[in-house]
Amino acid sequence: MGGLRHEVILEVFYDAKGDLCGHRVSGGAGSSSVSARYRHLFEHAFRMQAKGFVLVHNHPSGEVRPSSGDVQATRALAAVARAMDLEFHDHLVIAGPAAVSMRRAGLMS
């Protein structure tokens, strides 16, 4: 995923036991950026009977640091997830072989 030339986002859903219950990939070769479609993400989570989710997206530019847009979108998504009683465990940004956990970096709230 880190070596792709276009941006994609992976949504990984887990159940109350912490087991994987579904995933979804969005974006594609014609996409230069990924917009988080909150409604679709939550619809999918509820369909999977998920307790929570992790997001992963890549930066084709090679810059692994989350952008200000990444941080703003993640914080907004975290607020919606809390209101929906879903755990938003982490948002990982990947570029080349490197990755940043937005939770570990303190960027989720």
C-alpha positions as CSV (number, residue, x, y, z in Angstrom):
1,M,0.0,0.0,0.0
2,G,2.9,2.4,0.8
3,G,4.2,2.1,-2.8
4,L,1.0,2.8,-4.6
5,R,0.9,5.9,-6.9
6,H,-2.7,6.7,-5.9
7,E,-4.3,7.3,-2.6
8,V,-6.5,4.5,-1.1
9,I,-8.1,4.0,2.2
10,L,-8.6,0.7,4.0
11,E,-11.4,0.4,6.6
12,V,-10.9,-2.5,9.0
13,F,-13.9,-3.5,11.2
14,Y,-13.8,-5.6,14.4
15,D,-16.5,-7.0,16.6
16,A,-17.0,-6.9,20.4
17,K,-14.4,-9.7,20.8
18,G,-11.8,-7.8,18.8
19,D,-12.1,-10.2,15.9
20,L,-12.1,-9.0,12.3
21,C,-15.6,-8.8,11.0
22,G,-15.1,-7.0,7.7
23,H,-13.0,-4.6,5.7
24,R,-13.4,-2.3,2.7
25,V,-11.0,-0.5,0.4
26,S,-11.9,2.7,-1.4
27,G,-10.0,4.9,-3.8
28,G,-8.4,3.7,-7.0
29,A,-6.1,4.3,-9.9
30,G,-8.0,7.4,-11.0
31,S,-8.2,9.0,-7.6
32,S,-5.7,11.5,-6.4
33,S,-7.2,11.8,-3.0
34,V,-9.5,10.0,-0.7
35,S,-12.5,11.7,0.9
36,A,-13.9,10.0,4.0
37,R,-17.5,9.2,3.3
38,Y,-18.6,9.0,6.9
39,R,-22.1,7.8,6.2
40,H,-20.9,4.9,4.1
41,L,-18.3,4.0,6.6
42,F,-20.8,3.9,9.5
43,E,-23.4,2.0,7.3
44,H,-20.8,-0.6,6.6
45,A,-19.8,-0.8,10.3
46,F,-23.4,-1.4,11.4
47,R,-24.0,-3.9,8.6
48,M,-20.9,-5.8,9.8
49,Q,-22.2,-5.5,13.5
50,A,-18.8,-3.9,14.2
51,K,-17.8,-2.6,17.7
52,G,-15.1,-0.5,16.1
53,F,-12.7,0.2,13.3
54,V,-9.2,1.2,12.2
55,L,-8.5,3.3,9.1
56,V,-5.4,3.1,7.0
57,H,-4.5,5.3,4.1
58,N,-1.4,5.9,2.1
59,H,0.4,9.1,0.9
60,P,1.7,8.5,-2.6
61,S,3.9,11.6,-2.1
62,G,6.1,9.7,0.2
63,E,5.5,12.1,3.1
64,V,4.4,9.9,6.0
65,R,3.3,12.8,8.3
66,P,-0.4,13.2,8.5
67,S,-1.6,16.4,6.8
68,S,-3.7,19.0,8.6
69,G,-6.6,17.8,6.5
70,D,-6.0,14.2,7.7
71,V,-5.9,15.4,11.3
72,Q,-9.1,17.5,11.0
73,A,-11.0,14.7,9.2
74,T,-9.8,12.1,11.8
75,R,-11.0,14.3,14.7
76,A,-14.4,14.9,13.1
77,L,-14.7,11.2,12.4
78,A,-13.7,10.3,16.0
79,A,-16.5,12.6,17.3
80,V,-19.1,11.0,15.1
81,A,-17.9,7.5,16.1
82,R,-18.2,8.4,19.8
83,A,-21.8,9.6,19.2
84,M,-22.6,6.3,17.3
85,D,-21.0,4.2,20.1
86,L,-18.3,2.9,17.9
87,E,-14.6,2.7,18.8
88,F,-12.3,4.5,16.3
89,H,-9.2,2.7,17.4
90,D,-6.6,4.3,15.1
91,H,-5.9,6.0,11.8
92,L,-2.6,4.9,10.2
93,V,-0.9,6.8,7.5
94,I,1.5,4.9,5.3
95,A,4.2,6.2,2.9
96,G,6.7,3.9,1.3
97,P,7.9,1.6,4.1
98,A,7.0,4.0,6.9
99,A,3.8,4.4,8.9
100,V,2.5,6.8,11.5
101,S,-0.2,5.9,14.1
102,M,-2.3,9.0,14.6
103,R,-3.3,7.6,18.1
104,R,0.3,7.2,19.2
105,A,1.1,10.7,17.8
106,G,-1.7,12.2,19.9
107,L,-3.6,13.5,16.9
108,M,-6.9,11.7,17.3
109,S,-8.5,14.2,19.7
